[in-house]
Amino acid sequence: MNKYLSLFFFLCIAEINYAQAPEIIWQNTLGGDNSDDLRSFIQTADGGFLFGGTSDSGLSGDKTEVSMGINDYWIVKTDASGNIEWDNTIGGSSEDILTCIIQTSDGGFMLGGRSLSDISGDKTTANNGSFDYWIVKTDSSGNVEWDKTIGGSVTDYLSSIIQTADGGYLLGGLSSSGIGGDKNEVNLGIYDYWIVKVNSSGSIMWQNTIGGSGFESLCNVLQTADGGYLIGGHSTSGISGDKTEASLGFDDYWIVKLHSSGIVQWDNTIGGTSYEYLSRVIQTADGGFMLGGWSISGISGDKTEAGLGSYDYWIVKTDASGNVLWDNTIGGSGSERLYDIIQTSDGGFLIGGSSLSSISGDKTEDNLGNYDFWAVKTDASGSIDWQKTIGGNDDDWLYSIIQLPDDDFLLGGTSESGISGDKTEALMGYDDYWIVKLGDAIFVCNAPSGLTVSDLTPMSANLLWDDSGADAIGYKLQIINVSSGAIYNFSLGAGMTSRHLGPAILSPGEDYAFRLKAICSDGTKTSWSSTYFFSTPARLSEFSGNMVIFPNPGNGYFNLQISGLNTTQVQAEIFNLTGAMVYSEMFQTEDGNLTETLSLNHLPEGAYILHMTAGEQVFMEQLIIQH
């Protein structure tokens, strides 16, 4: 028994130690009538965002331009709240796949990916082989300024692009091309890393083919603090070519440090005995590196923890020379794919990808459909602070994450889910861009303020106040007749900011006050607002003409006959006994006479107050409805 109690205590403590995960602040689904696959986004200099991916949708939904080929680059600019400002479809007549976007030092943007298109549409240079690197420079409004096609005679996939300190760009991807086209080195294996340095106009300055005898796939490049570069991906090669270490399994993480001129300085192979796929490498504040991807290996090689399911998130921290300091396997009993990792403002890390696991292993929330967004926050040592599963009833793939200046997070990826789970907007095509902002939920429920009165007459008034916030689900309204001491209490619904009072509550020439408190979504109530005092004016004159109302009681139809009026209009208002106005109509008189039928059969049975105003004359009568 003791061991079970100890386990229970441990689990409770572990759960308590997780920090509170942030909440969804807003989300937006962006797309057209077919497939839209988001792969990259950035926060722009104006505080908004630029989202980039690939689309084969036509003019539809959020897409304002027709498709140009099989697939096109599609960029969408939004404000800070995710509202679309503009979009642009960029491509040629064939297939163009966007993988990365950056904002450039001149305020414009650089788009990078691969293209199978020849000269057509926005593509101004011919295709070299199969897919080529294709970079497109735009201004700050997304208008194309220039484009460059860079490739060899076979297949070249651009994965990553950065702007370098000299104003040029470093392009990184994978290539199976030998010498030919723009490629001046033989390939070393099946696919190699291919690094190309271009100037600010896109002209090639130098290039380097880096690999072994097997298969290398590059995930991203970054400029290091010493002015050189680190490139990362995964490799199946043993010792051969540029690879100085034997493979540890079938596929390993492989990072390579380059001099600023592109010369290899060192490399490190990191993995276990099975498969590891590196998706992202970043430089950390201490000058080292953090690697993130997914692994199916057990304890072996550099992997110090057993697998939890199928593929798991696997993060590896290294020093500045690429030596492993620690690693952490994070996952559930299903399958996880890690696609992005960032260092957070507190020195920890946010890991983003997709998970198929329900509650198991490190996963504390059930999956909502198939694959869901799964964001995991760790401290600086890789221990989990909190986690968040976000998704709908189908596949949701999280590819990119950023931390915002206010310490909130923005997640972006591709969703095949309709309205379900966390997803509040309908699917627009086969799949769409899906953007989710996470942050601390702002609880807005305050005591009402801004109390005032308008349209005050001897026996009616409009009470007004300001909205108490998004988390106010109702109000308590209290009206006090200061002259008599009578108190009236009313319950009002969410979003109400006014209440009309009539002769059932107000009388001429008396003093009144009102105040409110908000009912909050957590079940609490605010304190009372400040009290607002007002006085009804004295009645100016009684009605001096003749008026007949019949039948009364009636079934809802009342005949109204008035004579001896000195005005051309009569205002009729009917109030229930709570003071709410339920009927209002303006009648025209003829030679001081009025004959009309009040049609009140839609009102429930009960007593009502008829309030008539003819210029400065007023008249009240009780009406009884009996169906």
Helices and strands as residue ranges (DSSP letters): H 2-17, E 23-30, E 36-43, E 49-55, E 72-78, E 84-90, E 96-103, E 109-115, E 132-138, E 144-150, E 156-163, E 169-175, E 192-198, E 204-210, E 216-223, E 229-235, E 252-258, E 264-270, E 276-283, E 289-295, E 312-318, E 324-330, E 336-343, E 349-355, E 372-378, E 384-390, E 396-403, E 409-415, E 432-439, E 452-457, E 460-464, E 472-481, E 487-493, E 498-501, E 511-520, E 532-535, E 541-542, E 546-550, E 557-563, E 569-575, E 581-588, E 594-599, E 606-614, E 617-625
